[in-house]
Amino acid sequence: MADPLPPPPLSPLRWPAWALIALGWTVARWPLWLQRAVGPGLGWLMLRLLRSRRRVAATNLALCFPELGELERKRLLRENFRALGLGVFEFLRAWWGRLPSPSECELDGLEHLEAARTGGRGVILVSAHFTTLEICMRLLCQRIPLAGMYRPHEEPAMEWAVKRGRLRHAVAMFSRDELRPALRHLKQGGLLWFAPDQETRRGDSVFVPFFGQPAWSLTSTHQLARLSGAAVLPLFHERLTDGRYRIQILPALEHFPSADATADTARIMAALESLVRRCPTQYLWLHQRFKRQPDGSKRRYD
């Protein structure tokens, strides 16, 4: 398992962050009906106030959906920010609030998970960064003993508070630098959630296609599976129109991993792209996914 949570950072330098955390903790406990009523309005405000992020999302949509007309992409952008507004409340609720009851979540594909675990084999569940990421991972933790791999927050107080909130449900949380304990967890037959669809400056990465664009992508899924012997299963999750959630575990990728890290990473990104195409309005398009280019240049998102 990962190292136990250290004492919280309480120096005066951290007090502004703790004030924001206290606000988030309070909002996380708003009634569910109020969160869902305010969420779309928050998304509307973010669409208009977060101009740089709006440009990033609009650029990504233009790159990934060139077949759509301008009006259709604008509609998709508006719906995406609406989902993002709802997602803000879901993130807070997953960390510090009450979760929906299990009856509010449809879970399909447990048979694929059980088949993959035959003989005590570990399992890596790979998903994409949807706006429902935190709430659905917490809901999934109610059904299976799941650990997660994540990117730590730069602000120490936020890192402590969010990790503590996640550990209310997950059996362990491993940062992307904690590969040895993550591998040990998998070798012991554990389940590990991982979302490798965002560009990062750390870790071994290669360029592979994502929505027809060269995307600098982590080879971590290949490395974790190769070193641990774990099976790799894609994981889809979404928010339904009635406010409930759907989580679907797909069959294990066959003949994975291979000896080719680039080919395996391309398979992972293709699998994640297919999930995003199922529900593009709920994907986190705010990330500068295609900033790094194969010729060494940087794509401008302004």
Secondary structure, 3 states (H helix, E strand, C coil): CCCCCCCCCCCHHHHHHHHHHHHHHHHHCCCHHHHHHHHHHHHHHHHHHCHHHHHHHHHHHHHHCCCCCHHHHHHHHHHHHHHHHHHHHHHHHHHHCCCCCHHHEEEECHHHHHHHCCCCCCEEEECCCECCHHHHHHHHHCCCCEEEEECCCCCHHHHHHHHHHHCCCCCEEEECCCHHHHHHHHHCCCEEEECCCCCCCCCCEEEEEECCEEEEEECHHHHHHHHHCCEEEEEEEEECCCCCEEEEECCCCCCCCCCCHHHHHHHHHHHHHHHHHHCHHHECCCCCCCCECCCCCECCCC
